[in-house]
Amino acid sequence: MNQSTANFGAAPQCALSREIDELPLPYVEIDAHGLITRANRAALALHHPGQGELIGKSGWDLMAVDEKDRSSAAFLSLMESGEDPPVMTRSIFDRSGSFRTYEFHRSVIRDLVGNPAGMRMVCVDVTETARALDEARREQQWLECAMMSLAEAVILTDILGIVRSANPAAEELSGWPACGLIGKTIDELLPTQAFPPGGSAFLDLRALLDQPCKGTAGLFTRVGEVVRVEISTSPILDKQSGSISGVAALLRKVD
C-alpha cells in the first residue's frame, strides 16, 4: 500500500473517531475479556474520579455487586456465540456518587476473520424513567391486592365494555374463573338490566360511562343461570388526563 492510499484510508477513520468522541451520549468499547479499551468524552465525564482510570478497567467493576456475576456470564456467553446482543439495563456507579440505571445499546466488535473480539456500547441514563416505572408497578400491585381483598364482587371494564379485571368475589358469584371473565363484554355477563332498581329501563354502556349508576341486573353465570344482583357502576377516570377509560362495577347478590 502506498502512502497516498494509507492516508486515504486513515482520513475516514479519524473523522469517525472524532464523531464518536463528540457524541452527546457515553460510548465505550470493551475487549473480549471485558476490559474497557475506549471511551468518549461523555463516558469519561461520567466516570467517578475515585475509581481510577476508566481505560483498562473491567466493566464489571462499575456495576452493582448483585449484577456483576450475571452480567459477566451473559457477556462471555455472547462472546462465545457471536450473537447480536440485546439492549440491557444495569446499575452503574457514576460521577454522581451513586448508582444510576443505564440502558446499554450494544453491538459486537469482530476481528478480521469475523470472530467476536469485544463489544461497543452506547449508554442512556434511564434512572428517572426506571424509578417511575417501578413506582407505577408497586402502585398497580397494591391496588390489585386491595381489589382482591374486597368481599363484594368487582368487575372492571375498558371503554368498550370489555372485562379487564375481576376479583375473587366476582369469580365466586359468576362461577367463572378470572381468565373466563376477562375478554367478555359487560352485556354478555349482564344480559338483563333495570335502572333504577325495580324499573324496566335498559341502561347501555354509554350511559354507564357518563355517570355513576345504580340498579338491578341479571348476572349470567357459567352454568347458564341468571343471578339477580344489585349493581353500582362508576366511570373510571384517568388521573392524568381526566378522560374516561372504563367502568368499575360493584355487584351484590339479591336474595
C-alpha positions as CSV (number, residue, x, y, z in Angstrom):
1,M,0.0,0.0,0.0
2,N,1.5,3.3,-1.0
3,Q,1.5,6.4,1.2
4,S,-1.4,8.1,-0.6
5,T,-3.6,5.0,-0.2
6,A,-2.7,4.8,3.5
7,N,-3.7,8.4,4.1
8,F,-6.9,7.9,2.1
9,G,-7.9,5.1,4.5
10,A,-6.8,6.9,7.6
11,A,-8.9,10.1,7.0
12,P,-12.3,8.4,7.3
13,Q,-11.1,6.6,10.4
14,C,-10.0,9.9,12.0
15,A,-13.3,11.5,11.1
16,L,-15.3,8.6,12.6
17,S,-13.1,8.8,15.8
18,R,-13.9,12.5,16.2
19,E,-17.6,11.9,15.7
20,I,-17.7,9.2,18.3
21,D,-15.7,11.4,20.7
22,E,-18.2,14.2,20.2
23,L,-21.3,12.0,20.8
24,P,-23.6,13.5,23.5
25,L,-24.1,10.0,24.9
26,P,-21.5,7.9,26.7
27,Y,-19.8,5.5,24.3
28,V,-17.4,2.7,25.4
29,E,-15.7,-0.3,23.9
30,I,-14.6,-3.4,25.7
31,D,-12.4,-6.3,24.6
32,A,-13.2,-10.0,24.8
33,H,-12.2,-10.1,28.5
34,G,-14.5,-7.2,29.5
35,L,-11.7,-4.6,29.8
36,I,-12.6,-1.1,28.7
37,T,-10.4,-0.1,25.7
38,R,-12.1,3.1,24.6
39,A,-14.3,5.8,26.0
40,N,-15.5,9.0,24.5
41,R,-15.7,12.4,26.3
42,A,-19.2,11.8,27.6
43,A,-18.2,8.5,29.1
44,L,-15.1,10.0,30.7
45,A,-17.1,12.9,32.1
46,L,-19.5,10.4,33.9
47,H,-16.7,8.3,35.4
48,H,-16.2,8.8,39.1
49,P,-12.6,10.0,39.7
50,G,-12.4,7.9,42.9
51,Q,-12.4,4.8,40.8
52,G,-9.2,5.5,39.0
53,E,-8.7,5.5,35.2
54,L,-11.6,4.2,33.2
55,I,-9.5,2.9,30.3
56,G,-8.2,-0.6,31.3
57,K,-10.8,-1.1,34.0
58,S,-13.1,-4.1,34.0
59,G,-16.6,-3.1,33.1
60,W,-17.9,-5.3,35.9
61,D,-16.1,-3.1,38.5
62,L,-18.6,-0.3,37.8
63,M,-21.7,-2.4,38.4
64,A,-23.7,-3.1,41.5
65,V,-22.5,-6.2,43.3
66,D,-25.6,-8.2,42.7
67,E,-25.4,-7.6,38.9
68,K,-21.7,-8.4,38.3
69,D,-21.8,-12.2,38.0
70,R,-24.9,-12.3,36.0
71,S,-23.6,-9.6,33.6
72,S,-20.2,-11.2,33.3
73,A,-21.6,-14.6,32.5
74,A,-24.0,-13.1,29.9
75,F,-21.1,-11.2,28.2
76,L,-18.9,-14.3,28.0
77,S,-21.8,-16.3,26.5
78,L,-22.2,-13.6,23.8
79,M,-18.5,-13.7,23.1
80,E,-18.8,-17.5,22.5
81,S,-21.9,-17.4,20.4
82,G,-21.3,-14.2,18.5
83,E,-25.0,-13.4,18.5
84,D,-26.2,-9.9,18.3
85,P,-26.7,-8.7,21.9
86,P,-30.0,-7.3,23.2
87,V,-30.4,-4.0,25.0
88,M,-29.6,-4.5,28.7
89,T,-30.2,-2.4,31.8
90,R,-27.6,-2.2,34.6
91,S,-26.9,-0.1,37.7
92,I,-23.6,1.8,37.3
93,F,-21.7,3.9,39.9
94,D,-21.0,7.2,38.2
95,R,-19.8,10.8,38.9
96,S,-23.0,11.5,40.9
97,G,-21.5,9.3,43.7
98,S,-24.4,6.9,43.5
99,F,-25.6,4.0,41.3
100,R,-27.8,5.1,38.4
101,T,-29.7,3.0,35.9
102,Y,-28.3,2.9,32.4
103,E,-29.6,1.2,29.3
104,F,-26.8,-0.3,27.2
105,H,-27.3,-0.4,23.4
106,R,-24.6,-2.9,22.2
107,S,-23.1,-4.4,19.1
108,V,-20.3,-7.0,18.7
109,I,-16.8,-6.0,17.6
110,R,-15.3,-8.6,15.3
111,D,-11.8,-9.3,14.2
112,L,-10.6,-9.7,10.6
113,V,-12.0,-13.2,10.3
114,G,-15.3,-12.3,11.9
115,N,-14.8,-13.7,15.3
116,P,-16.2,-11.8,18.3
117,A,-13.4,-9.6,19.8
118,G,-15.3,-7.3,22.1
119,M,-18.3,-5.0,22.3
120,R,-19.2,-1.4,21.6
121,M,-21.9,0.2,23.7
122,V,-23.9,3.5,23.8
123,C,-25.3,4.2,27.3
124,V,-28.5,6.0,28.1
125,D,-29.3,7.2,31.6
126,V,-32.9,5.9,32.3
127,T,-32.8,6.3,36.1
128,E,-35.9,8.5,36.5
129,T,-37.8,6.5,33.9
130,A,-37.0,3.3,35.7
131,R,-38.0,4.7,39.1
132,A,-41.3,6.0,37.7
133,L,-42.0,2.5,36.2
134,D,-41.1,0.8,39.5
135,E,-43.4,3.1,41.4
136,A,-46.2,2.5,38.9
137,R,-45.8,-1.2,39.2
138,R,-45.8,-1.1,43.0
139,E,-49.0,1.1,42.9
140,Q,-50.6,-1.3,40.5
141,Q,-49.7,-4.3,42.7
142,W,-51.1,-2.5,45.8
143,L,-54.4,-1.7,44.0
144,E,-54.7,-5.3,42.7
145,C,-54.2,-6.6,46.3
146,A,-56.8,-4.2,47.6
147,M,-59.3,-5.3,44.9
148,M,-58.6,-8.9,45.6
149,S,-59.4,-8.4,49.3
150,L,-62.8,-6.9,48.8
151,A,-65.8,-9.1,49.9
152,E,-68.0,-7.6,47.1
153,A,-67.8,-8.7,43.5
154,V,-65.9,-6.1,41.4
155,I,-65.6,-6.1,37.7
156,L,-63.6,-3.6,35.7
157,T,-64.1,-3.0,32.0
158,D,-62.4,-0.8,29.4
159,I,-64.2,2.0,27.5
160,L,-65.6,-0.6,25.1
161,G,-67.2,-2.6,27.9
162,I,-64.7,-5.5,27.7
163,V,-63.8,-7.0,31.1
164,R,-60.2,-6.3,32.0
165,S,-60.2,-7.4,35.6
166,A,-62.3,-9.3,38.2
167,N,-61.7,-10.1,41.8
168,P,-62.2,-13.5,43.5
169,A,-65.7,-12.5,44.8
170,A,-66.8,-11.9,41.2
171,E,-65.4,-15.3,40.3
172,E,-67.4,-16.9,43.0
173,L,-70.6,-15.0,42.2
174,S,-70.4,-15.8,38.4
175,G,-68.9,-19.2,38.6
176,W,-66.3,-18.1,36.0
177,P,-62.6,-18.0,36.8
178,A,-60.9,-14.7,36.1
179,C,-59.5,-16.0,32.9
180,G,-63.0,-16.8,31.8
181,L,-64.4,-13.4,32.7
182,I,-61.6,-11.4,31.1
183,G,-62.4,-10.6,27.4
184,K,-66.2,-10.9,27.8
185,T,-68.3,-7.8,27.3
186,I,-70.4,-6.4,30.1
187,D,-73.5,-7.1,28.0
188,E,-72.6,-10.8,27.9
189,L,-72.3,-11.0,31.7
190,L,-75.3,-8.8,32.5
191,P,-77.8,-9.5,29.8
192,T,-80.8,-8.0,31.7
193,Q,-80.6,-4.7,33.5
194,A,-83.1,-2.4,35.1
195,F,-82.4,1.2,36.3
196,P,-83.5,2.4,38.8
197,P,-84.0,-0.7,41.0
198,G,-87.2,-2.4,40.1
199,G,-87.6,-0.3,36.9
200,S,-87.7,-1.5,33.4
201,A,-85.4,0.8,31.5
202,F,-82.3,-0.8,29.9
203,L,-79.1,1.1,30.5
204,D,-76.4,0.8,27.8
205,L,-72.6,1.2,28.1
206,R,-72.7,4.9,27.0
207,A,-74.9,5.7,30.0
208,L,-72.6,3.8,32.3
209,L,-69.7,5.8,31.0
210,D,-71.4,9.1,31.5
211,Q,-72.1,9.0,35.3
212,P,-72.3,6.7,38.3
213,C,-75.4,4.5,38.1
214,K,-77.3,2.1,40.4
215,G,-79.9,-0.6,39.6
216,T,-80.5,-4.3,39.3
217,A,-79.2,-6.7,36.8
218,G,-79.3,-10.4,35.8
219,L,-75.8,-11.9,36.0
220,F,-75.3,-14.7,33.5
221,T,-73.3,-17.4,35.3
222,R,-71.1,-20.1,33.9
223,V,-73.8,-22.8,34.3
224,G,-76.3,-20.8,32.4
225,E,-78.3,-19.4,35.3
226,V,-79.2,-15.8,35.7
227,V,-78.5,-14.5,39.2
228,R,-80.3,-11.3,40.2
229,V,-77.8,-8.7,41.5
230,E,-77.7,-5.1,42.7
231,I,-75.2,-3.2,40.6
232,S,-73.4,0.0,41.2
233,T,-71.2,1.4,38.4
234,S,-68.9,4.4,38.1
235,P,-66.8,5.6,35.3
236,I,-63.0,5.1,35.6
237,L,-61.1,8.4,35.2
238,D,-57.5,8.7,34.1
239,K,-55.9,10.7,36.9
240,Q,-53.6,12.5,34.5
241,S,-55.8,13.3,31.6
242,G,-59.2,13.2,33.3
243,S,-60.6,11.2,30.4
244,I,-62.8,8.2,30.9
245,S,-61.0,4.8,30.4
246,G,-63.7,2.3,31.5
247,V,-66.3,1.3,34.1
248,A,-66.0,-0.1,37.6
249,A,-69.0,-2.3,38.6
250,L,-69.8,-3.5,42.1
251,L,-72.2,-6.4,42.3
252,R,-74.2,-7.8,45.3
253,K,-76.5,-10.8,45.0
254,V,-80.2,-10.1,45.7
255,D,-81.7,-13.0,47.8
